[in-house]
Amino acid sequence: MEKFKKRRLSRENLNNDPGYVKKVNAAMTSVVIDMLESAIPNSKVIGTGDGYIKLGDKVIQIMHDARKNCEAPSDTIMNYVLLDAQNRTSAGEDFPNAVVCGGLSTTHTMLPYANIDENGSNTVNLFTLPTCLNSNKLEEIARNQVRTKDSDTKLASKMDFTTAAVTIEYVGGIIKEKILLEAFLTNETVFGDPSDISFSPLLYGASYSDLHIGSKYASLMKDGKVIRYLFDVMQEFLLANDLPLVRINDLGDQIQAKNYETETERHPDFLEPFQLEQRKAMLKQTIKSKTKLIEELENLVTVNTIRSGLIAPQQQEYEFMNLINYRLLNSIIARNRKLGLYGPAICLTGGNHEEHTFHGLHIPVLDFQREMMIKTGASDREIKTNVLGKNTIIEGLYGLTKNPEMSEKEAMESNDGYLYAEYHRHSQGTSKNKDSMKTMRDAYTKRGRTFFATKGRTTINYKGHDHKGGFSVSKNAIHVGVPCAQDRNEFGEQRDFPGAIQGFHILGVPAHGPAYGPIVSSFVYKENLEEWVSKKKEKIDKKGLCDYSITYDDD
């Protein structure tokens, strides 16, 4: 019996004893927490489990994992996060401004979710975090195993496995995240000398989509005493704050066209002539100030005109071209030229509404390109649209090079600077009530290598169409889903679509490649623009929103 006790005691000191492993794990965790909190000022490590933190006036929920089975690696964790948001908001529960979810996710995804409250749109930001592991080591182990058993190597076996660290912040109420990819975090050139850490400046571009000008449901907002298109205010925001943009991407459906029987739609705010006269009479009786009365009558006419819709697609084209802010375009083209960037300053993509409307070879996006070239004096290299039949797909290279006039093959061979591959297409699969960014990643992967320049470089992949927006990364690819500027309409209501995400996206990528700096992703929502207008258009912190811009070197 004494011998058995001695054996038992000695076994408890072995490193595979469960009790000993727990003790060592707790001690190691404590050391790592101390290191993190010492290295990062004003930081606090939050334990595993669900909880809430407050960041200024924003409430953020921290969720360990939205699934019941938390041990299995998955590329669909966002679906569970989204389902939780749908269940709670449909039940009328209060919901936080952001949800950050852990778990063994194959990659990182950010998905906006429209939560409509008494003040209008209150967009919730949903995040699934990536793992921060040594992917090369795990993938090597997974390849050499006959049967993959542990969770980490199973994770490394997944198609879109990507490791990174993510920081999330609000800049003047605007959501912003930085994605620090593994290639960047392990770059000895950047981090080899702790006393001299410097990384690549960033190239910034803004993207919008699905304006649907001419639609009865085009997004409007009040600016002082007048009613304006959201698209009009978006452009003014970019120009007035002098954001350091070197690119604008338009992802299609600039006009409503006639994709279906839009003339049969009726906006609930639209007034028939008799109703309009009744409203005018009521305003005249209740408003004593002549100035205020004129203001209200003018706004009433503006809103009612837009809510009646522009049925003829040609009229919609004219309206869109009249709304374009050419001062903004000229400023972007000028920065692009000054830096000598390879790739266009303006990218125009056509959408499914135009594709399904016009007969013959009339393609509106070519009219838009021509109008912009005439007004700005830019070339078709600087303002680009590629047409395949009636569809628009833009493939190309984007980045630093000494000669932006070179062919793509010459640019790839020159080694003057890092060039990203690009892919722009209006629709790349859609999932209205699930994780649309997974659908986008899957569509991208299934295409295989369709563009010769994608080998050995990171591709920036853009889409519009689904009125949702989102951001994700996968192996050697950055995926951007672009928001819209149209309200949820009758078409969406009949099909149980969620609320539309309205606004635009800003992307910053390291000029010397993703191994030399963070990727910055920000969404500027309609409510952000409304707040900016309400504060009399005060200058925002542009270096907080678009930090490390390559253009700041010239300021």
C-alpha positions as CSV (number, residue, x, y, z in Angstrom):
1,M,0.0,0.0,0.0
2,E,2.9,2.4,0.9
3,K,4.5,1.6,-2.5
4,F,1.2,2.5,-4.3
5,K,1.0,5.8,-2.5
6,K,4.6,6.7,-3.4
7,R,3.9,5.9,-7.0
8,R,0.7,8.0,-7.0
9,L,2.6,11.0,-5.5
10,S,5.4,10.7,-8.1
11,R,2.8,10.5,-10.9
12,E,1.1,13.7,-9.7
13,N,4.4,15.6,-10.3
14,L,4.6,14.4,-13.9
15,N,3.9,17.1,-16.6
16,N,1.0,15.1,-18.0
17,D,-0.9,14.9,-14.8
18,P,-4.2,16.9,-15.2
19,G,-3.8,18.6,-11.9
20,Y,-0.3,19.7,-12.6
21,V,-1.2,20.9,-16.1
22,K,-4.0,23.1,-14.6
23,K,-1.6,24.7,-12.1
24,V,1.1,25.4,-14.8
25,N,-1.6,26.7,-17.2
26,A,-2.9,29.1,-14.6
27,A,0.6,30.3,-13.8
28,M,1.5,30.8,-17.5
29,T,-1.8,32.7,-18.1
30,S,-1.1,35.0,-15.2
31,V,2.4,35.8,-16.6
32,V,1.0,36.5,-20.1
33,I,-1.7,38.8,-18.6
34,D,0.9,40.7,-16.6
35,M,3.1,41.1,-19.7
36,L,0.2,42.4,-21.8
37,E,-1.1,44.9,-19.2
38,S,2.5,46.1,-18.6
39,A,3.2,46.6,-22.3
40,I,0.0,48.2,-23.3
41,P,-1.0,51.4,-21.4
42,N,-4.5,51.6,-19.9
43,S,-5.2,48.0,-20.9
44,K,-7.2,45.4,-19.1
45,V,-7.2,41.7,-20.0
46,I,-10.8,40.3,-19.8
47,G,-11.2,36.7,-18.7
48,T,-12.9,34.0,-20.7
49,G,-16.7,34.3,-20.8
50,D,-19.3,36.8,-21.7
51,G,-19.3,40.4,-20.4
52,Y,-19.7,44.0,-21.2
53,I,-17.3,46.9,-21.4
54,K,-17.9,50.6,-22.0
55,L,-15.8,52.6,-24.4
56,G,-16.8,56.3,-24.1
57,D,-20.5,56.3,-24.7
58,K,-20.4,52.9,-26.6
59,V,-21.3,49.6,-25.0
60,I,-19.4,46.5,-26.3
61,Q,-20.4,42.9,-25.5
62,I,-17.5,40.4,-25.2
63,M,-18.6,36.9,-26.2
64,H,-16.3,33.9,-25.8
65,D,-18.2,31.9,-28.4
66,A,-21.7,32.1,-29.8
67,R,-21.9,28.4,-30.3
68,K,-22.7,25.5,-28.0
69,N,-19.7,23.4,-29.2
70,C,-16.8,25.8,-28.6
71,E,-14.0,23.3,-29.4
72,A,-14.6,22.8,-33.1
73,P,-12.9,25.2,-35.6
74,S,-15.4,26.9,-37.8
75,D,-15.8,29.5,-40.6
76,T,-19.5,30.1,-39.7
77,I,-19.2,31.5,-36.2
78,M,-20.5,34.9,-37.5
79,N,-23.8,33.2,-38.4
80,Y,-24.4,32.4,-34.7
81,V,-23.4,36.0,-33.7
82,L,-25.8,37.4,-36.3
83,L,-28.6,35.0,-35.2
84,D,-28.2,36.1,-31.6
85,A,-28.6,39.8,-32.8
86,Q,-31.6,38.9,-34.9
87,N,-33.3,37.1,-32.0
88,R,-32.7,39.8,-29.4
89,T,-33.6,42.8,-31.6
90,S,-36.7,41.2,-33.0
91,A,-37.8,40.6,-29.4
92,G,-37.4,44.3,-28.7
93,E,-34.4,43.9,-26.4
94,D,-31.8,46.6,-25.9
95,F,-28.6,45.7,-27.8
96,P,-25.0,46.9,-27.5
97,N,-23.2,49.0,-30.0
98,A,-20.8,46.2,-30.8
99,V,-20.3,42.5,-30.2
100,V,-16.9,41.0,-30.2
101,C,-16.8,37.1,-30.4
102,G,-13.9,34.8,-29.9
103,G,-13.8,31.1,-30.5
104,L,-11.8,29.0,-33.0
105,S,-12.8,31.1,-36.1
106,T,-10.8,30.3,-39.3
107,T,-10.4,34.1,-39.9
108,H,-11.6,37.6,-39.0
109,T,-14.9,39.0,-40.1
110,M,-16.7,42.3,-39.3
111,L,-20.4,42.6,-40.2
112,P,-22.7,45.6,-39.7
113,Y,-26.2,44.9,-38.5
114,A,-29.1,47.4,-38.9
115,N,-30.9,47.9,-35.6
116,I,-33.6,50.5,-36.1
117,D,-34.6,52.5,-33.0
118,E,-36.7,55.6,-32.3
119,N,-33.9,57.8,-33.6
120,G,-33.6,55.9,-36.9
121,S,-30.7,53.7,-37.9
122,N,-28.4,52.5,-35.1
123,T,-25.9,50.2,-36.7
124,V,-24.4,47.5,-34.6
125,N,-20.9,46.2,-35.4
126,L,-20.4,42.5,-35.1
127,F,-16.9,41.0,-35.0
128,T,-15.5,37.5,-35.0
129,L,-11.9,37.5,-34.0
130,P,-9.1,35.5,-35.7
131,T,-6.7,33.3,-33.8
132,C,-3.2,34.6,-33.2
133,L,-1.1,31.5,-33.9
134,N,1.9,30.3,-35.9
135,S,0.1,29.3,-39.0
136,N,3.2,27.9,-40.8
137,K,4.0,25.6,-37.9
138,L,0.4,24.4,-37.6
139,E,-0.1,23.9,-41.3
140,E,3.1,21.8,-41.4
141,I,1.9,19.7,-38.5
142,A,-1.5,19.2,-40.2
143,R,0.2,18.1,-43.5
144,N,2.3,15.6,-41.8
145,Q,-0.4,14.0,-39.6
146,V,-2.2,10.9,-40.9
147,R,-5.2,12.0,-39.0
148,T,-5.7,15.5,-37.6
149,K,-6.9,15.3,-34.0
150,D,-6.4,18.5,-32.0
151,S,-8.4,21.7,-32.6
152,D,-5.5,23.9,-33.6
153,T,-4.3,21.6,-36.4
154,K,-7.9,21.1,-37.5
155,L,-8.2,24.9,-37.7
156,A,-5.0,25.1,-39.8
157,S,-6.5,22.6,-42.3
158,K,-9.4,24.9,-43.1
159,M,-9.5,26.6,-46.5
160,D,-9.5,30.2,-45.4
161,F,-7.4,29.9,-42.2
162,T,-5.8,33.2,-41.5
163,T,-4.1,34.4,-38.2
164,A,-4.0,38.0,-37.0
165,A,-4.5,40.3,-34.1
166,V,-7.3,43.0,-34.3
167,T,-7.7,46.4,-32.6
168,I,-11.1,48.1,-32.5
169,E,-11.8,51.7,-31.7
170,Y,-14.2,54.6,-32.3
171,V,-12.9,57.8,-33.8
172,G,-15.5,60.5,-33.4
173,G,-18.2,57.9,-33.2
174,I,-16.9,56.1,-36.4
175,I,-16.0,52.5,-36.1
176,K,-12.4,51.7,-37.0
177,E,-10.4,48.5,-36.8
178,K,-6.8,47.6,-37.6
179,I,-5.9,44.1,-38.7
180,L,-2.4,43.0,-37.9
181,L,-1.7,40.0,-40.0
182,E,0.7,37.3,-38.9
183,A,3.2,38.3,-41.7
184,F,3.3,41.8,-40.2
185,L,3.6,40.7,-36.6
186,T,6.5,38.3,-37.3
187,N,8.4,40.7,-39.6
188,E,11.9,41.1,-38.2
189,T,12.5,44.1,-40.5
190,V,9.7,46.0,-38.6
191,F,10.0,44.6,-35.1
192,G,13.7,43.4,-35.0
193,D,14.8,46.5,-33.0
194,P,12.3,47.5,-30.3
195,S,13.8,51.0,-30.1
196,D,13.3,51.6,-33.8
197,I,9.9,50.3,-34.9
198,S,8.7,51.8,-38.2
199,F,6.3,50.5,-40.7
200,S,4.9,51.3,-44.1
201,P,2.7,54.3,-44.8
202,L,-0.8,53.5,-45.9
203,L,-2.8,54.0,-49.1
204,Y,-6.4,55.0,-48.4
205,G,-9.5,54.7,-50.6
206,A,-13.2,55.1,-50.1
207,S,-15.9,52.9,-51.5
208,Y,-19.7,53.4,-52.0
209,S,-22.3,51.3,-53.8
210,D,-26.0,51.0,-54.6
211,L,-27.0,54.6,-54.7
212,H,-30.2,53.8,-56.7
213,I,-30.6,57.4,-57.8
214,G,-34.2,57.7,-59.2
215,S,-35.6,55.2,-56.7
216,K,-38.5,56.3,-54.6
217,Y,-36.4,54.9,-51.7
218,A,-33.1,56.7,-52.3
219,S,-31.7,57.6,-48.9
220,L,-32.2,61.3,-47.8
221,M,-31.1,63.3,-44.9
222,K,-31.7,66.8,-43.6
223,D,-28.8,69.2,-43.7
224,G,-29.8,72.4,-41.9
225,K,-32.8,73.8,-43.7
226,V,-32.6,71.6,-46.8
227,I,-33.1,67.9,-47.8
228,R,-30.2,66.2,-49.6
229,Y,-29.4,62.8,-51.0
230,L,-27.2,60.8,-48.6
231,F,-24.7,60.4,-51.5
232,D,-24.4,64.2,-51.8
233,V,-23.5,64.5,-48.1
234,M,-21.1,61.5,-48.3
235,Q,-19.0,63.3,-50.9
236,E,-19.1,66.6,-49.0
237,F,-17.8,64.8,-45.8
238,L,-14.8,63.4,-47.7
239,L,-14.0,66.7,-49.3
240,A,-14.6,69.0,-46.3
241,N,-12.5,66.9,-44.0
242,D,-9.7,66.6,-46.6
243,L,-9.4,62.8,-46.1
244,P,-6.1,61.6,-47.7
245,L,-7.8,59.5,-50.3
246,V,-5.9,58.3,-53.4
247,R,-8.8,56.1,-54.7
248,I,-12.7,56.1,-55.0
249,N,-14.5,52.9,-55.8
250,D,-18.1,52.8,-57.1
251,L,-19.4,49.3,-56.9
252,G,-22.5,49.7,-59.1
253,D,-26.2,50.3,-59.2
254,Q,-25.7,54.1,-59.4
255,I,-29.2,54.4,-60.7
256,Q,-32.4,52.5,-60.0
257,A,-33.0,51.8,-63.7
258,K,-35.9,49.4,-64.2
259,N,-34.8,46.1,-62.7
260,Y,-38.4,45.2,-61.8
261,E,-41.7,47.1,-61.9
262,T,-40.5,50.0,-59.9
263,E,-43.3,52.2,-61.1
264,T,-45.7,50.1,-59.1
265,E,-43.9,50.8,-55.8
266,R,-45.3,53.4,-53.5
267,H,-43.2,55.1,-50.8
268,P,-45.3,55.6,-47.6
269,D,-44.2,59.3,-47.5
270,F,-45.4,60.1,-51.0
271,L,-48.4,62.4,-51.2
272,E,-50.9,62.4,-54.1
273,P,-51.7,65.9,-55.5
274,F,-54.9,66.2,-53.3
275,Q,-53.0,65.0,-50.2
276,L,-50.2,67.4,-51.0
277,E,-52.6,70.3,-51.1
278,Q,-54.0,69.2,-47.7
279,R,-50.6,69.1,-46.2
280,K,-49.7,72.6,-47.5
281,A,-52.9,74.0,-46.1
282,M,-52.2,72.4,-42.7
283,L,-48.6,73.9,-42.7
284,K,-50.0,77.4,-43.6
285,Q,-52.4,77.2,-40.6
286,T,-49.9,76.0,-38.0
287,I,-46.7,77.8,-39.0
288,K,-46.9,81.6,-38.4
289,S,-43.3,82.4,-39.4
290,K,-43.2,83.2,-43.1
291,T,-39.5,82.1,-43.3
292,K,-40.2,78.8,-41.5
293,L,-43.2,78.2,-43.7
294,I,-41.3,78.7,-46.9
295,E,-38.6,76.3,-45.6
296,E,-41.1,73.6,-44.7
297,L,-42.9,73.9,-48.1
298,E,-39.7,73.7,-50.0
299,N,-38.6,70.6,-48.2
300,L,-42.1,69.0,-48.6
301,V,-41.9,69.5,-52.4
302,T,-38.3,68.2,-52.5
303,V,-39.1,65.0,-50.6
304,N,-42.4,64.4,-52.4
305,T,-40.6,64.8,-55.8
306,I,-38.0,62.2,-54.9
307,R,-40.5,59.9,-53.4
308,S,-42.5,60.0,-56.6
309,G,-39.4,58.5,-58.3
310,L,-37.8,59.1,-61.7
311,I,-39.2,56.4,-63.8
312,A,-37.2,57.0,-67.0
313,P,-33.7,55.6,-66.7
314,Q,-32.2,58.4,-68.8
315,Q,-33.5,61.0,-66.3
316,Q,-31.9,58.9,-63.5
317,E,-28.6,59.1,-65.3
318,Y,-28.8,62.9,-65.6
319,E,-29.6,63.1,-61.9
320,F,-26.6,61.0,-60.9
321,M,-24.2,62.9,-63.1
322,N,-25.4,66.2,-61.7
323,L,-24.8,64.9,-58.1
324,I,-21.1,64.0,-58.7
325,N,-18.8,66.2,-56.7
326,Y,-16.0,67.0,-59.2
327,R,-13.9,68.9,-56.7
328,L,-13.7,65.7,-54.7
329,L,-12.7,63.7,-57.8
330,N,-10.1,66.2,-58.9
331,S,-8.5,66.1,-55.4
332,I,-8.2,62.3,-55.5
333,I,-6.8,62.3,-59.1
334,A,-4.3,65.0,-58.1
335,R,-3.0,62.9,-55.1
336,N,-2.9,59.8,-57.3
337,R,-0.8,61.6,-59.9
338,K,1.5,63.2,-57.3
339,L,2.4,59.8,-55.8
340,G,2.7,58.1,-59.2
341,L,0.4,55.3,-58.1
342,Y,-0.1,52.4,-60.4
343,G,-3.8,51.8,-61.0
344,P,-6.8,54.1,-61.5
345,A,-7.8,56.9,-59.1
346,I,-11.5,56.2,-59.8
347,C,-13.0,52.7,-60.4
348,L,-16.6,52.5,-61.8
349,T,-18.5,49.2,-61.7
350,G,-21.9,48.6,-63.3
351,G,-24.7,46.9,-61.4
352,N,-27.4,44.4,-62.0
353,H,-30.1,47.0,-62.2
354,E,-28.5,48.6,-65.3
355,E,-27.6,45.2,-66.7
356,H,-31.2,44.0,-66.7
357,T,-32.7,47.3,-68.0
358,F,-31.0,48.6,-71.1
359,H,-31.4,47.0,-74.5
360,G,-28.6,46.7,-77.1
361,L,-25.2,48.1,-76.2
362,H,-26.2,51.1,-74.1
363,I,-24.3,50.7,-70.8
364,P,-24.7,53.6,-68.4
365,V,-21.4,53.2,-66.6
366,L,-19.6,54.1,-69.8
367,D,-21.6,57.3,-69.9
368,F,-20.6,58.0,-66.3
369,Q,-16.9,57.4,-67.1
370,R,-17.0,59.6,-70.2
371,E,-18.7,62.4,-68.2
372,M,-16.1,62.2,-65.4
373,M,-13.2,62.2,-67.9
374,I,-14.6,65.3,-69.7
375,K,-15.2,67.2,-66.4
376,T,-11.8,66.3,-64.8
377,G,-9.5,66.0,-67.8
378,A,-8.5,62.5,-66.6
379,S,-7.6,59.6,-68.9
380,D,-9.4,56.3,-69.1
381,R,-6.4,54.8,-67.2
382,E,-7.2,57.2,-64.3
383,I,-11.0,56.6,-64.4
384,K,-11.5,53.0,-65.2
385,T,-14.4,50.7,-66.1
386,N,-14.1,47.4,-67.8
387,V,-17.1,45.9,-69.5
388,L,-17.8,42.3,-70.3
389,G,-21.0,42.4,-72.2
390,K,-23.3,44.3,-69.9
391,N,-21.5,43.2,-66.8
392,T,-18.5,45.0,-65.3
393,I,-15.5,43.4,-63.8
394,I,-12.4,45.3,-62.9
395,E,-9.1,43.4,-62.5
396,G,-5.8,45.1,-62.2
397,L,-2.9,46.1,-60.0
398,Y,-2.7,48.9,-57.4
399,G,0.2,50.3,-55.6
400,L,3.6,52.0,-55.8
401,T,5.7,52.0,-58.9
402,K,8.1,54.4,-60.6
403,N,6.2,54.4,-63.9
404,P,2.4,54.2,-63.7
405,E,2.2,54.0,-67.5
406,M,3.8,50.5,-67.7
407,S,1.8,47.5,-68.7
408,E,0.8,45.1,-65.9
409,K,3.4,42.6,-66.9
410,E,6.1,45.2,-66.9
411,A,5.0,46.6,-63.6
412,M,5.1,43.1,-62.0
413,E,8.7,42.6,-63.3
414,S,10.0,46.0,-62.3
415,N,10.1,45.4,-58.5
416,D,9.8,49.2,-57.9
417,G,7.3,48.7,-55.1
418,Y,4.6,46.5,-53.8
419,L,1.5,46.0,-56.0
420,Y,-1.8,44.6,-54.9
421,A,-4.0,42.6,-57.2
422,E,-7.6,43.9,-57.4
423,Y,-11.0,42.4,-58.2
424,H,-14.2,44.5,-58.4
425,R,-17.6,43.0,-59.1
426,H,-21.0,44.2,-58.1
427,S,-22.3,40.9,-56.9
428,Q,-20.2,38.0,-55.6
429,G,-22.8,35.8,-54.0
430,T,-25.2,37.1,-51.4
431,S,-26.8,35.9,-48.1
432,K,-29.3,38.4,-46.9
433,N,-29.9,36.9,-43.4
434,K,-26.6,35.1,-42.8
435,D,-22.9,36.0,-43.0
436,S,-22.6,37.5,-46.5
437,M,-18.8,37.9,-46.1
438,K,-18.4,34.1,-45.9
439,T,-20.4,33.9,-49.1
440,M,-18.1,36.4,-50.7
441,R,-15.0,34.5,-49.5
442,D,-16.3,31.2,-50.8
443,A,-17.2,32.8,-54.2
444,Y,-13.7,34.2,-54.5
445,T,-12.0,30.9,-53.6
446,K,-14.2,28.9,-56.0
447,R,-13.2,31.0,-59.0
448,G,-9.6,29.8,-58.6
449,R,-6.8,31.9,-60.2
450,T,-8.6,33.8,-63.0
451,F,-6.2,36.7,-63.1
452,F,-2.5,36.0,-63.7
453,A,-1.3,38.8,-61.4
454,T,-2.7,37.3,-58.2
455,K,0.2,34.8,-57.8
456,G,2.4,35.8,-54.8
457,R,0.5,38.9,-53.9
458,T,-2.5,40.0,-51.8
459,T,-5.7,40.6,-53.6
460,I,-8.2,43.3,-52.6
461,N,-11.7,42.0,-53.4
462,Y,-14.7,44.4,-53.6
463,K,-18.4,43.9,-53.9
464,G,-21.7,45.8,-53.5
465,H,-25.2,44.6,-54.3
466,D,-26.5,43.2,-51.0
467,H,-26.9,46.5,-49.2
468,K,-25.1,45.0,-46.1
469,G,-21.5,45.8,-46.1
470,G,-18.8,43.9,-44.2
471,F,-15.1,43.2,-44.0
472,S,-13.1,40.0,-43.9
473,V,-9.7,38.5,-44.7
474,S,-8.6,35.1,-46.0
475,K,-5.4,33.7,-47.3
476,N,-3.7,36.4,-49.4
477,A,-7.0,38.3,-49.8
478,I,-8.8,41.3,-48.3
479,H,-12.6,41.3,-48.8
480,V,-14.7,44.5,-48.7
481,G,-18.5,44.5,-48.8
482,V,-19.6,48.0,-49.5
483,P,-22.7,49.6,-47.9
484,C,-25.5,51.3,-49.9
485,A,-27.4,54.6,-50.0
486,Q,-31.0,53.3,-50.3
487,D,-33.7,52.7,-47.6
488,R,-35.2,49.3,-47.1
489,N,-37.9,49.2,-49.7
490,E,-41.0,47.2,-50.7
491,F,-38.9,44.7,-52.6
492,G,-36.9,43.9,-49.5
493,E,-40.0,43.9,-47.3
494,Q,-41.7,41.3,-49.4
495,R,-38.6,39.0,-49.1
496,D,-37.9,39.5,-45.4
497,F,-34.5,41.2,-46.1
498,P,-32.9,42.9,-43.1
499,G,-32.5,46.7,-42.7
500,A,-30.1,48.3,-45.2
501,I,-26.6,49.4,-44.1
502,Q,-26.2,52.9,-45.4
503,G,-23.0,54.8,-45.7
504,F,-19.5,54.1,-47.2
505,H,-16.3,52.3,-46.4
506,I,-12.7,53.5,-46.0
507,L,-9.8,51.0,-46.5
508,G,-6.1,51.7,-45.8
509,V,-3.5,49.2,-46.9
510,P,0.3,49.3,-46.4
511,A,2.0,50.8,-49.4
512,H,4.9,48.3,-49.1
513,G,2.6,45.3,-48.6
514,P,0.6,43.7,-45.8
515,A,3.8,42.3,-44.2
516,Y,4.9,45.9,-43.4
517,G,1.9,47.5,-41.7
518,P,-1.6,47.2,-40.5
519,I,-4.7,47.1,-42.6
520,V,-7.3,49.7,-41.6
521,S,-11.0,49.3,-42.1
522,S,-13.6,51.9,-41.2
523,F,-17.4,52.2,-41.9
524,V,-18.9,55.7,-42.0
525,Y,-22.7,55.1,-41.5
526,K,-25.6,57.4,-42.2
527,E,-26.0,58.2,-38.5
528,N,-22.3,59.3,-38.4
529,L,-23.0,61.8,-41.2
530,E,-26.2,63.0,-39.4
531,E,-24.1,63.6,-36.3
532,W,-21.5,65.4,-38.3
533,V,-24.1,67.7,-39.8
534,S,-25.7,68.3,-36.4
535,K,-22.3,69.5,-35.1
536,K,-22.2,72.1,-37.9
537,K,-19.7,70.0,-39.8
538,E,-16.8,70.3,-37.5
539,K,-13.6,68.9,-38.8
540,I,-13.1,65.3,-37.7
541,D,-9.8,63.9,-36.5
542,K,-8.6,62.8,-40.0
543,K,-5.2,61.5,-38.7
544,G,-7.1,59.5,-36.1
545,L,-9.4,58.0,-38.7
546,C,-6.8,57.7,-41.5
547,D,-3.5,57.4,-39.6
548,Y,-0.1,56.8,-41.3
549,S,-1.3,58.0,-44.7
550,I,1.4,58.2,-47.3
551,T,0.1,61.6,-48.3
552,Y,0.9,63.1,-44.8
553,D,4.6,63.0,-45.8
554,D,3.8,65.8,-48.3
555,D,1.7,68.0,-45.8
